[in-house]
């Protein structure tokens, strides 16, 4: 096999430009976490596909060989940026050594050319604990879209002394480009700040850019980070889409979405960010815009125009696979979600009524129900109080419970894909009505046990014996005890038979609401149960009713 180019360096920062490459592996004690390959721009493209592997700082094991994607110049900034070409950087995590090689189309491998070098980057120091983690929320965009939560440069530890020049600005943001960093997907989201610091150093020191290239970054958990310096509300010129950096914004998710599924949180973050950023300019994401190439970029000549959607992918203006096949397939969805012009609404509820289920002295089983609507789809709905729980956008009910004889206000919110929120609440009281409150006909016996609500229940095996409760509410549940010898009962509501209910159960069950009914509005009703007198097992035992009013 042809020799490999192997280098291991102290990684307190980036390799110095003059650092020599050695054919032998040299180990140093300090860690680096991000790796790439660079070479003189004048040398043209590399004569093969660059691959790297790294040695884990903790285990000492070498990783598998990983392919680096070549990343030709993405910015028009200065001579430094034009002097060298580089691959996209790869996050390897804490490592002590790296090896690089070229893989050729015939399957053979060779060392890197002598004029190429491995670039090893340490993320640098952690951000100060006193750093402001989130940027202050700005007023609503002209579109009414709220600013998403965005972590500041200080929160990820940007070393502002690395930036050689002040930011440059366009006039307004006319388009939003979706990218991925072509990086590892195995990172934890707590590592995202370190990854961004390392990318920042790589873009400045290896690529020769003025700053990190992207205007924004997103981790796989959906957290958005401020990228290039200059102000998140302003049209900062980035270095993300060569020839089309002016009057556009570029956001990149950390990871490689060539074949990996895109997390829903990432889709949502792109949607919120695009809606807000384009909304600052008063433009809609589903509309089209004509952009003019600022320089030749290999796909478009300088001065050539291109018509595209305002939310587009990097590959729409440049010869690249970015943002990967899986994320590219989500761009139309992001565009649609970002165009949402109205807040979600509750078209039904939230409200709750009595349901079937086990009753406790401090717990009345209820079903919380709702129907949320949004023009482009509800992202999620959540119960805020008295219990917190989150649900998918398609979920419309939740079996839960309330404390008896306590007025309960159930509060919910529903959220769309651009983070607009609708709130709703309903106040009702769940109660337990004992069997002793019922009007009786026929023969009934009192049974005593700590297993019964209030310590007592009523039981009968007399065919036609009945109990009737008159109550006011929106729903009712009939509470029984069940066993293998339990019989059947007929259930009547307001004099109309509704069901024949069999109490038989292979296991003994106390305090179980076996039947329930509900109405759209509160009213006074009468519930009657009658013993059927089932052959061989005529006995039924009742423990009262639950009522929600």
Phi, psi and omega in degrees: 000138177300153184296152175262148173270116184237132182220137171225127188230156167297138189236047172293341177198203181282152173303137173296144182305331184268004183299129182284150172265140183239148178281346179255149180281127177244131183251137174236164187280333184279156183264153163236167184227347182226142185223148175204182178228138176230161180202161181298136179298328182292344182278353181079189182291156176294148182277032181176180180267121181288138176228149179224158166219155186228156179258123183295132184294330184272312185269336185081001182277148175273142176284171170290161175291134180235137182278137176260137178273127178294138183232083177302167187312131180247006184220159177261012187282113161056170183290327181301317182292333181273351187283325183230153171250162184206166170276168167293143178287155180237126176282120181252345189081173182308122185220160181242348180203154178221147173233146180228153177205169172250132174256131184259165185296337179273005178093351179279163178233156178211168177291161172297153173301156183298334182271002177260157179215151170285137177248115181248128188234132168266143179296341184086185187292154175295153177293153178297143181296337181276357181299140177292115187289322184238145177286148180297138179293134178270165175301160180304143174295167180303333180281351183086004180281129178286151175293131175290166176290123184231124178283140185283165173301321179299326183292330177262001171087035179298127174274100187291346178286345180287333183286118184284334187223160176291162180290160175245153186232149169267204180258322177196157180274115183258341182211158183231122183255135180263129182229164161232159184275358182055048187242186178292145173260359187269003181289158170270153184293339175291342178275349185305315178302319179295320179298317180295320177300318181292318177299317178304310179297320181295315180296322182280309189274324180272310183280342180077022180277167181283340187190181171300144189287325187275146174287330179214154172231155181227133175269173187290349175271000176092005178283133180262140181236143171294131179260250184301139182293150175139350179110122186291338180270353185260158181279066181293132178281122182262195177221071186229335184217088189306132182091343184224035180276334182280133179065028173225165173236143179236130177235138182235133172275138179286117180139178181242114182247039173290319181227345181282142178295143181274122178300144179303324181296329178289314177303316180296319181296315176301318182296313180297316184293315180295317180299315182290313185296315177290327179297331177298332178264001178073028180243154183260139188295334182274356177278169179251160180219150174257120179250152180245127180297130180279334178213168171292131179235014179092340176248319179235139177280154176304130181090348179286142181258154178218133176260127182208166176293150182294333169254109183224174180260158178307318183295345179289344180232004186208151180281083183208158175276351182300134014261031183088151186299318183291318179287325177302323180292345180264353186298318179298322177295316177301316180299316181293312179300319183293340182274357182303124186252359182226149178288156177290166178220156168268112179272347176210130179070200003290149180203172177213152180217168180294146179223173173288152179145175182284136180254140175237161178305333180245022186209117173255119181292130178225161172248121173276131182224156182193170170215115181254144182226144172213149185302324181247009176112140176279130178283310176200160173234145182221147170275128183265313180204153007280353175234141181264132178198146179246149184224156176293165181295339182266350180288140183230004179202162180208126176277118183214207181200165178230162175284136181290146176063023178236127176294121185243124173260114179264121183248135180227161171222151175233142190232135177266186189283348176250017172077019169286146188234140168239137181248151177207153179207160176212137179249124176214170178234128174265137182227158172248123178252118185293158178295335180293344179277355184275148170281134187247148165228150181079192186263125177229143178242146177271131174246141181244135177189147175292348179282343181270153174296128183072005177084358182221160173212171175245140181225147180207145172238013183272115181303129179089349176299141186223159171230138180228133175242133171254130188212164174239127180176186178257349183196160183213149173228139179262127187256131183224173165247143187235148176202175183294338180260008182289151182256206185244157176221145173268137182248127179239139176236120182052040176083357181251128180292129182252330184191158165249120188250129178264121182272358184299137179210139180294335178241146178292133180223124178257153171057047183249123174282104189269342182215143181213153176215156181213163181223163182286332179227157180289145178197171178267129185223165177234122177254127179234136173238139182233139178290126179283326183082047183302132182301127177082345180206068186280346192280135170236151178231126183241149185235024176103198180224161169250144180225135172249128181228000000 
